[in-house]
Amino acid sequence: MKPNFVKYIFIIIVISLICFAVYFIYNNNNNNNKNQNNIQEEVEKVNYSKEITMGISEYDTINPSVSNNKEVINVSKLIFEPLIQIDEEYKISFCLAKECAKIDSKSYLIKINNEVQWSNGENLKVEDIEFTIKKLKEGKSIYSVNVSEVKDVQIIDSSTIRIDLDKEDDFFQYNLVFPIMKKNNYENGDLAKPNTFDIGTGMYKITSISSEKIVLEKNSNYREKDKNPKIEKINILLFSNMGDMYNSFKIGNIDMIHTSNINYQEYIGTMGYKAKEYKGREYDFLSINCENEILSEKEVRKAINYAIDKSNIIMSIYNNKYYVSDSPIDYGSYLYETENVSLGYNPEQSKKILSDAGWTYKNNKWQKKLKSGSNKILAFSLIVQSDNSNRVKVAEIIKENLKKVGIEVTIKKVSNIQYNEYLQNKNYEMILTGINNGFSNNLEYFYGESNIAKYNNDEVKEIINEVKNITDVNKLTEKYKRLFEIVQDDVPYISLYRNKNILILNQKVGGEISPTNYSLFYKFWTWYKQE
């Protein structure tokens, strides 16, 4: 009898526990639902403004095909659209184009989306594409370089256009990011003389222009209905200079400023706003002549790399407002993987590498008998532009860094003409230089057949040629990963730093704010401003 009694007691306890658990879960879920409802009610109580205000200084024209103003180019992406666009990882995707096929080494067929409407309700036509390219070919636009290789444009049918190039360009699709203009909207085909406001296919349309302000409003004919912006109206105030625009931001008349001025805090202070920073495309590096008898040793190049304190350069010269760089494409490209970054400043490792490579430190100098049979001292010259004061200062720091590990450097400060001759003829030992990165993953300038460092690696050259014909993202990623493994070990260049761009915002502005070099207003439809 006793065992049955114990069994019943156990069953009662288990049932009680189950009931308690069910009650707890129900009560917890009920409370969560109440909390979520409360949160939703609070969100709904927040008032959002339907307008936002930004500024442009030294305005010329809102038409990006005519303008030379960088901020006009940024804003114009809300009004006009290209055939091809670039996302936040610098991958290309279709925009006004539906297809783009390479039919031979110099020819492309492009099919457009005829269902796209201009803001006035008319449909996009292939004639608009032909018109835009031919106008850009006249060479009066910031986008003219994008079509400089275009030899001919032919309309095949109502939705297809053929582009022929005068030379092979395996990365030509990246050039198709220029804004498309509406052909019949310009008087006598003059892009500077629109018949009405400039008409685009983008998320916003121009509704008024004066000497003081431009107004944009939502484009009701915009095709991507799922990208319905919360901000219905954009006021663009026009300023004669950046100083006036900074002051306007400080007193709350505008909601955002975009700048590459690393000293912007001197104008607006350090509080009362939020700043979104992102890597720019201005990239400085040391190019090393890989055919030089001493510098041809990759161990010497590695030792130089370890000896340079990049962080100190950025702190001393650029007030910590630049980014340390490790690659020509570390500005945000999906092909750049962070695990490829260099090991950084390590002077002791620099000395060890030289010692392991047969160099002897004697009389405060590294010495070695080279393959040619000659005794050499580890010393070389560094070319820098005399009128680029910041680069001269950087060169001085590099000289001091290398001196600490026993490497002698002579700085040669030269004129711009001499500098360009050194770079073009590749007759330097080491040169401090830089470029403004393009959007494509083309690295021929650095590692191709005629690269500026005279760097020669058969596997790297093979990869450079292979990636020209690869479209699969995974395969491309693997190829570039291998390329970076090789060049990180060979060190034909020493990456130094790249510039920083800053989007400064009123604290009431929110959303998925993720500016890139291609699109300052990436995912703008998610932005909002609280009242």
N, C-alpha and C positions, 0 to 999 in steps of 0.2 A: 504493500500500500504506500509505503514511504517513497519508493522510487517514482511512482505515479504522481505523488504530491509535488515532488521536486521538479518533475517534468512540467507540470501545469504552471508552477511558479515561473520556470524558465520561459515558457511560452508567453505568459502574461508580460514578463519583462521585455521580451523581444518585440511584442506587439506595441508596447508602450514606447519603446525606443523608435520604432518605425513611425508611429503617429507623431512623436515629437519632431522627428527629422522632416516629415512631410509638412508639418506646421511651420517649422523653421524656414524651409525652402520657400514655401508659399509666402510667408511673411516677408522674407528677404526680397523675393521677386516683386512683391507688392510695393515694398519701400523703394526698390530700384526704379520701378515704373513711376512712382510718385516723384522721385528725384529727377528722373529724365523729363517728366512733364514740367516740373518746376524749372529745370534748366531751359527747356524749350520755350516756356513762358517768358523767362528772363531774356532769351535771345530775341523773341518776338517783340519785347519791349524796347530793344535797342533801335534807335532811329538811324537810318542810313541816308546819306546825302545822295542825290542823283547826279551831282556835279563834282568835278574835280578840276583843279587849276594847276597848270604848270607854266614854265617860262622858257623862252628862247632868247638868247642875246645875239646881236649882230645878224638879225634875220635878213634874208635876201628874198626868197620865194618858197612857197610851200611845195612846189613841184620838185621831187627828189631827183628828177632827170636833169634839172637845170641848176638846182641849189648846190652850193659848196659848203653849206653849213652842216656840221656833223649831227647836231640835234634835230635839224629838219629831217635828215636821213632816218634818225631813230623814230621820230613821230610818224613819218610817212608810212611806216609798216602797218600802222593802224588804218590807213586810208587806201593804200595801193598793195597789190600782191604780185609775186613773181611766178614764173613757171615752176620753179623748184624752190623749196624752202629748207631751212636747216634747223634741227631741233636743239635742245639744251645740251646734248652730247655731241653735237656737230655731225650728226647723221643727216643725209639728205632724204627728203620725202617729196611727193608730188603736191603741188598746190593748184595752179591753173592748168598745169599739164596733167594728163591722165596716164600717159605713157611716154617713155623716151628710149629709143632704140638706136644703138650704134650700128650702122649698116656697113661701114668700112672704116678704115683708120682715120678718115677725115670727114665723115658725113654722119649726120644724125637725123632721125625722123622723130618728130614730136607731135603727139595727138593732144589736143586741148579739150577741156570740158566745156562744151557748148552750152550747157545748162547754167553756167555761171552768168549772173547778171551784174551789170554796172549799177551804181547807186541810183541811176535815173530809170532803171527798169529794162534797159536794152540788153541784149545778149552779147557776150564776148564773142569776137570773131577772129579768125586767123589773120585777117587784115590788120588787126590791132597789134598782133605779135610782130608781123612783118614791119609795120610802121615804126614800132618802138625800136627794133633792132637797127633799122636803117638810120633813124635819128641819132641813136647812140653812136653809130659808126662815124658820124660827122665829127666826133672827137671833142665835143663841148661839154661833156658831162663827167661827173665823178665815176659813173658807171661805164664810160667808154672803153676802159681797159677790159671790161668783161667780154666785149664783142670785138676786140682788136684783131683776133685771129679769124673772125668770120669773113669768108670770101664771098659768099652768096647766100641769099634767102629765097626759097621758092615755095609758093603755095601749091600743095598737091591736090587737096580737096577742101571741103568746108570745115574740116576739123583737123587737118594734117598739114604740117609745114616741114620743109627740109632745110637744114642748115649745113652748109659746106664750109670747111675750114681751109685756110691756106697752109696749115701744117698740123701734124698730129698732136693732139692734146688728150691724153687718157683721163684727165680729170676735168674735162670741159663742163660736165654737168654742174659742177660747183660754181661755174660762171653764170648759170641761168637764174641767179637770184636777184636780178635787176627788176624794178617795178615796171609793170606793163601799163602803157598809156592808151587812152581811147582815141582812135585815129581821127574821127570826125569832130572831135572836141577842140581842135586847135586851128586857129586862123592861118590858112596857107601852110599848114603843117609846122607852124612855129610853136615849139613847146613852151615858149615864154609868153605866148598870147592865146590863152584859152578863150573859147567863145563864151563860156560861163565859168563857174568854179571848176577847178580840176576834178575830174570824175574818176573814182576808183571802184574796186570790187571788194574792198576790205570791210572790216567790222564797223568802221565809222565813215561818215561823209562830211564834207565841208559845207557849212550852212551860212557862214558869213566871214568876211575878211575886211579888216580895217588897218589903219596904220598903228593901232595899239593892241589889237586883239584878233585872234582867229578862233572861231567856234566850230567844234566838231560835234555831231550828234549821231546816235546809233543809226546804222544803215539798215532799214527795214527789208531791203532786198538781199541782205547777206545770207548766203546759202547754208552755213553751218548753224542751224537753229539750236543745236545742243550747246553752242558756245554763246549763250545769251548774256551779255555783260550787265553787271549790276549798275555800273556807271553809265548813265544815259547821255551825259553831256560833258565835253572836255573844253575848258577855256584855256587858250594858249596866249599868255601875255607876252608882248614883245618888248625887249629891253635893248638899249643901245650898248650896254656893256655888262660884264659879269658882276661888277660891284653893285650895280643897281638891283640886279636879280638876287644877289645874296641878301641885300637889305630888305627886299620884298618878302623873302622867305622868313627872315627873322621876325618881321612884324605880322606874319601869318596871312599875307595876301596870296601866296602861292603854296601849293602842297608838296612840291617836289623839285629837286634840282639834280641834274646829272653832271658829274665833273670828273676829270682826271687830275685835278689840282690837289696835290698831296698836302697842301697847306690850307685846305678849306676851313679848318677849325679857327683859323685866325680871323675869319670873316663872320662866322655864325656861332662861334663858341663851341662848347662841348656837351651841352645839355638841351633838352626840350625837343629832340627829334630822334629818329632812328636812321642808321646808315647801313645800306646793303652793299658790301664790297664784293668784287669779283675780279678775276685775273684778266688783264688786258692782253693785247696781241703784240705789244712792244717788247721784244726779246733781245737781251744783250748777252754776249758770250765771247769766249776766247777761241779763235780759230788757230790751230797749230799746224805748221807745215810738216806733214808726215813724211816728206821726202828729205828733210834736213837730216844730216848725218847723226846728230845727237837726238833730235826730237822724233826720229823714226822709231826709236825704242819705246814701246808702249809703257814700259816700266817708268821711264822718265815722265811721260805724260800723266801717268797715274800719280806719281809723286807730286807733280805740280798741282794736280787736282786736290789731293789731300792737304796740301800746304796752304790753300786759299780759304780764308775765313769769310765766306759769303755773308753770313749773318752780320758780321762786323761792318762789312761794306754797306749793307742796307741800313744799319743803324747809324753809321757815321755820315754817310752821304745822303741817304734818302729818308732819314728820320723814321725808320721802320715802316715806311709807307709803300714799300715795294715787296714783292714776293720772291723768296729764294726759288730759283728755277733749276730743274734737273733734265729738261727735255725740250726740244723744239715744239712739241705739241702738248705741253702740260697746262694749256690754257683752258682745258675742259673737255678735250676730245675723248671719246669712248675708247680710243685705241691706246691711250696712255694709262698704264696701271701703276698705282702708287707704290707697289712693292719694287718697282724698278728704280726707285730713287737712290741717289748715291749715298755712300756712307758718311759723307760730310767731312768737316774740318778735323784733321787728325795729323798734326805735324810729326809725331813720333812714328806713325805708320808710314809717312812720307819718307823719313830717313831709313826705315827698315827696308822698304821696297828698293831704294837705291843701293843699299848695302847688299841685299840679296841678289841684285842684278849685276854685281861686280864692281860697283863704284866704291872708291876709297876716299874717305874724308881725311885730307891732309892739308895742313897750313890753312885751315878755315875754308877749304874748297873741296868740292867733289871732283875726283879725277879718275880717268879710266883710259886704257888702251883699247881703241875701237877696232873693228874688223879691218879697217883700212891700214892698221898698223900704227896710226898716229895717236899720240897722247892728247887727250882732250880734257878741258876743264868744263864743268857744267855751268855754262853761261850762254845767254842769248839776249836778243833785243825784242822789245815789245813796242809795236806801232800803235799810236793813238792820235786822234785829231786834236790839234792844238787849240781850236776854238770851241771844243766841247768840254767845258770846264768840269762837269761832273765826271765824264769819262777820264779826264786827266787825273782827277782825285782818286778814282777807282784804280787807275794804273799805278799810282803812288802806293796805295795800300797793298796791291798785289806784289809790288816790288819788295815792300817791307816784309810781307808774309813769307816770300820765297827766300829772302835774305836770312830769316830766322832758321831755316832748315839748310842753309849753305848753298843756295842756288842764286847765282848772280843774274841780275836783270838790268839792262840798259834801256831806259824809256826814250823812244824817238817821237817827239811831238812834231807832227807834220801838218801841212795845209790840207784843205779838203781835196784839192787837185791831186796832190801827192798821195794822199790816203786812198783815193779811188784808183790811182795807178797801181799802188801796192796790192790792193784787193783784186783788181781785174787781172793783173799779171801774176798774182799768187807768188810774189817774190819776197815775201816776208818770212821771218822765223815764227813770230807769234803776233797776232793783231787783235786788238779789242774792238769789236764791231757789234752790229745788231741788225735785226730786220723787223718788219711789221708782218707777223704771220698772216697767211691767207687762211681760208676756212677749210681747204681740202687737206687730205692726208698725204699730199705729195712732198716727199722728203729728198727729191733728187738734188736740190741745192746743197744739201748736207752730205748725202751719201751716194749720189749718182756718179755717172762716168766722169763728169767734169766738175766735181765738187770743189769748193774753195779751199779745202785743207789738203788737197792731193792725197786723200785717203783712199786706200785700195784694199778691199776685202772681197774676195770672189763670192762668198755666200751672201754678203750684204747686197752686192750688185744683183745677184740672182733674185733675192727677195724684192728689191726695188723694181725689177722688171716684172716679176710675177704679180705683184699687187695691182698693177695697172689693169689686169683683166679679171680680177676677182671681185665679185659683188656680194658674196655670202659674208655676212657680218662675222660669224664664228671663225671662218677660215682667215678672214682679214685680221682678226684679233690675234689668232695664233701666229700668223706671219710677223706681225709687228712686235709681238712679245719676243719672238726669237731675234728679230732685228735689234731690239733694245738690249737684249742680253749680250749680244756681240759688241755693240758700240759702247756699252757701259764698261766692258772689259778693255776695249781698245782705246777709248778716250781720244778720238780725233778732235773733239771740241770740249770745252769746259763751259757748261751752262752756268750763268751767273744769277740773273734776276729778270723779272718781267714787271711791267707796270701794273698799277692797281686802278680800277675804275670804281667810282662810288655813286650809288643812287641814294640821295638824301631825301627822307620822307617825313611829312607830318606824322606825328604819333598816332593820329586817328586813321591813317591809311593802312589797310591790311589786305590779306589774301595770299595767294601763292606767288609771292614776289621773288622771282628767280631770274634776274637779268643775265643776258649773255652778250658776247661781242656781236653776235648776229642780230639779236632782238632784245632791246632794252625792256620791252613790254611783253615779254613771253608770258603766256597764260593771263593776259590782261583781263579776260572775261571773269576771272575769279577775284579781281581787286574790288575793294570797297572803301568807302570813307564814312566813318561815323560822324554824326552831327554833333 
